[in-house]
Amino acid sequence: MTQRIVITGTDTGVGKTVFAAGLAGLLDGFYWKPVQSGLDGETDSEVVARLAGLPSERVLPEAYRLRSPLSPHRSAEIDSVAIKADDLNFPVLPTPLVIEGSGGLMVPLNRRTKFIDIFAEWRLPVILCARTTLGTINHTLLSVEALRARSIPLAGIAFIGDEMADTQRTIVEFSGAPQLGRLPHLDVLTGKTLRDAMIAGFAFASITGGD
């Protein structure tokens, strides 16, 4: 099993935090979100801690915690914080590490660096979380092209939402990327319902690296 996996989305609000929680729990690994923007209410790390069923020490502290629920570059400016790419070095751990980015690939960390630039330096396999709703074909294919243009390994696409068989097929056919599975929207979201949905929706033997 790949020891480090990056989770990113085609845009914000896709559901990648819930997917990351389910994956980290099934892998019995660690979770790390380098940058958290927005501290009102439950943070993404807290969501993962609640849903993944991991010991608290397996949810690693963020490198940056920013108050405003905005793009990290702007939230950092408001907080008078300078996000330094060199601070975002992933830890080496004995069990799998699930790393979650903020929003989509082109989200800026500062006025010079985007998340995709960090991913290109890391060269870790990426799972791309994509909606199944209207607009996802364009967003997903653009994201796949951006990853490949920077030689970032793509482990595959995780669809999130109600089944849209033709949409999913179209994305896979045009992109050539593996379809890892689909996580449906859960009316009752608990650690158990998430785990059951992940087991039913994904073949984790295929998450071993990029294409």
C-alpha positions as CSV (number, residue, x, y, z in Angstrom):
1,M,0.0,0.0,0.0
2,T,1.2,3.5,-0.8
3,Q,2.5,5.1,2.4
4,R,1.6,8.7,1.5
5,I,-1.5,9.8,-0.5
6,V,-2.6,13.3,-1.4
7,I,-6.3,14.1,-1.5
8,T,-7.4,17.0,-3.6
9,G,-10.6,18.2,-5.2
10,T,-11.8,19.6,-8.4
11,D,-13.0,22.6,-6.4
12,T,-14.1,23.5,-2.9
13,G,-17.0,21.7,-1.1
14,V,-16.6,18.5,-3.1
15,G,-16.6,16.3,-0.1
16,K,-12.9,15.4,0.0
17,T,-12.6,15.8,3.8
18,V,-15.2,13.2,4.3
19,F,-13.5,10.9,1.8
20,A,-10.1,11.6,3.4
21,A,-11.6,10.6,6.8
22,G,-12.9,7.4,5.4
23,L,-9.7,6.6,3.7
24,A,-7.5,7.3,6.7
25,G,-9.7,5.2,8.9
26,L,-9.7,2.2,6.6
27,L,-5.9,2.4,6.2
28,D,-5.5,2.8,9.9
29,G,-3.1,5.6,9.1
30,F,-2.4,9.2,9.9
31,Y,-4.2,12.3,8.5
32,W,-2.6,15.7,7.9
33,K,-4.1,18.9,6.5
34,P,-1.2,21.3,6.1
35,V,-3.3,24.5,5.9
36,Q,-6.7,25.1,7.6
37,S,-8.5,28.3,6.5
38,G,-11.5,29.1,8.8
39,L,-11.6,28.3,12.5
40,D,-15.3,28.9,13.3
41,G,-17.0,25.7,13.9
42,E,-15.5,22.3,13.3
43,T,-12.2,22.3,11.4
44,D,-11.4,19.6,8.8
45,S,-9.0,17.9,11.2
46,E,-11.7,17.8,13.8
47,V,-14.1,16.3,11.3
48,V,-11.6,13.6,10.4
49,A,-10.9,12.9,14.1
50,R,-14.6,12.4,14.6
51,L,-15.3,10.2,11.6
52,A,-12.1,8.2,11.0
53,G,-12.0,6.5,14.4
54,L,-8.3,7.2,14.8
55,P,-6.4,7.9,18.0
56,S,-6.0,11.6,18.5
57,E,-2.2,11.4,17.8
58,R,-2.9,10.1,14.3
59,V,-4.5,13.4,13.3
60,L,-1.5,15.6,12.9
61,P,-1.5,19.3,13.7
62,E,-1.8,21.8,10.8
63,A,1.3,23.8,9.8
64,Y,-1.0,26.9,9.5
65,R,-4.3,27.6,11.1
66,L,-5.9,30.7,9.6
67,R,-9.1,32.4,10.9
68,S,-10.9,33.5,7.8
69,P,-12.7,30.9,5.6
70,L,-11.0,32.2,2.4
71,S,-8.3,31.0,0.1
72,P,-5.2,30.4,2.2
73,H,-3.2,33.2,0.6
74,R,-5.8,35.8,1.5
75,S,-6.7,34.4,4.9
76,A,-2.9,34.4,5.7
77,E,-2.7,38.1,4.7
78,I,-5.6,39.0,6.9
79,D,-3.9,37.2,9.8
80,S,-0.5,38.8,9.0
81,V,1.0,35.4,8.4
82,A,3.5,34.5,5.7
83,I,2.9,30.9,4.4
84,K,6.3,29.4,3.5
85,A,6.3,26.5,1.1
86,D,9.4,25.1,2.9
87,D,7.2,24.6,6.0
88,L,5.0,22.1,4.2
89,N,7.3,19.1,4.3
90,F,5.3,15.9,4.8
91,P,6.3,13.8,7.7
92,V,7.7,10.2,7.3
93,L,5.6,7.8,9.3
94,P,5.5,4.0,9.8
95,T,1.9,3.7,8.6
96,P,0.0,5.3,5.7
97,L,-0.4,9.1,5.7
98,V,-3.4,10.8,4.1
99,I,-2.7,14.4,3.2
100,E,-5.5,16.8,2.3
101,G,-5.1,19.9,0.3
102,S,-7.3,23.0,0.5
103,G,-9.9,23.3,-2.2
104,G,-8.7,22.6,-5.7
105,L,-5.3,22.3,-7.3
106,M,-4.9,26.0,-8.2
107,V,-5.7,27.4,-4.8
108,P,-2.9,29.8,-3.9
109,L,-0.9,29.4,-0.7
110,N,0.7,32.8,-1.1
111,R,1.2,35.3,-4.0
112,R,3.8,33.0,-5.6
113,T,2.8,29.4,-4.9
114,K,-0.3,27.3,-5.5
115,F,-1.1,23.9,-4.0
116,I,-0.3,22.2,-7.3
117,D,3.2,23.5,-7.1
118,I,3.7,21.8,-3.7
119,F,2.2,18.6,-5.0
120,A,4.7,18.7,-8.0
121,E,7.6,19.0,-5.5
122,W,6.3,16.1,-3.4
123,R,5.7,13.8,-6.3
124,L,3.2,11.8,-4.2
125,P,0.3,9.9,-5.8
126,V,-2.9,12.1,-5.8
127,I,-6.5,11.0,-5.5
128,L,-8.7,13.5,-7.3
129,C,-12.2,13.9,-5.6
130,A,-14.8,14.9,-8.2
131,R,-18.5,15.7,-7.9
132,T,-21.0,13.8,-9.9
133,T,-23.1,16.9,-10.6
134,L,-23.4,19.4,-13.5
135,G,-20.0,20.9,-14.4
136,T,-17.9,18.1,-13.1
137,I,-16.7,16.9,-16.5
138,N,-15.1,20.2,-17.3
139,H,-13.6,20.7,-13.8
140,T,-12.3,17.1,-13.6
141,L,-10.7,17.0,-17.0
142,L,-9.0,20.3,-16.5
143,S,-7.7,19.0,-13.1
144,V,-6.4,15.8,-14.7
145,E,-4.6,17.8,-17.4
146,A,-3.0,20.1,-14.8
147,L,-1.7,17.2,-12.8
148,R,-0.2,15.4,-15.9
149,A,1.3,18.6,-17.2
150,R,3.4,18.7,-14.0
151,S,4.1,15.0,-14.0
152,I,2.2,14.5,-10.7
153,P,1.2,10.8,-10.4
154,L,-2.6,10.3,-10.4
155,A,-3.8,7.3,-8.4
156,G,-7.3,7.8,-9.7
157,I,-10.6,9.6,-9.4
158,A,-13.0,9.3,-6.4
159,F,-16.5,10.3,-7.4
160,I,-18.6,11.8,-4.7
161,G,-22.4,12.1,-4.9
162,D,-25.3,10.3,-6.5
163,E,-24.5,7.9,-9.3
164,M,-24.3,9.6,-12.7
165,A,-23.1,6.7,-14.8
166,D,-22.7,8.5,-18.1
167,T,-20.9,11.5,-16.5
168,Q,-18.5,9.2,-14.7
169,R,-17.9,7.1,-17.8
170,T,-17.3,10.2,-19.9
171,I,-14.7,11.5,-17.5
172,V,-12.9,8.2,-17.3
173,E,-12.9,7.7,-21.1
174,F,-11.6,11.2,-21.9
175,S,-9.0,11.3,-19.1
176,G,-7.9,7.7,-19.1
177,A,-7.7,7.9,-15.3
178,P,-8.7,5.0,-13.1
179,Q,-12.1,5.3,-11.4
180,L,-11.5,4.3,-7.9
181,G,-15.1,4.3,-6.9
182,R,-17.9,6.5,-5.6
183,L,-18.9,7.8,-2.2
184,P,-22.6,8.6,-2.1
185,H,-24.0,11.4,0.0
186,L,-25.0,9.9,3.3
187,D,-28.2,11.1,5.0
188,V,-26.7,10.0,8.3
189,L,-23.0,10.7,8.5
190,T,-21.2,8.8,11.3
191,G,-18.0,6.9,11.5
192,K,-19.8,3.6,10.9
193,T,-21.9,4.8,7.9
194,L,-18.9,6.3,6.3
195,R,-16.8,3.2,6.8
196,D,-19.5,1.0,5.4
197,A,-19.9,3.3,2.3
198,M,-16.2,3.4,1.7
199,I,-16.0,-0.4,1.8
200,A,-18.9,-0.8,-0.5
201,G,-17.8,1.9,-2.9
202,F,-14.1,1.4,-3.4
203,A,-11.6,-1.3,-4.2
204,F,-8.6,-0.2,-2.1
205,A,-6.3,-2.7,-3.7
206,S,-6.1,-0.4,-6.6
207,I,-4.8,2.6,-4.6
208,T,-1.1,1.7,-4.9
209,G,0.3,4.6,-6.9
210,G,-0.1,6.8,-9.9
211,D,-0.7,6.2,-13.6
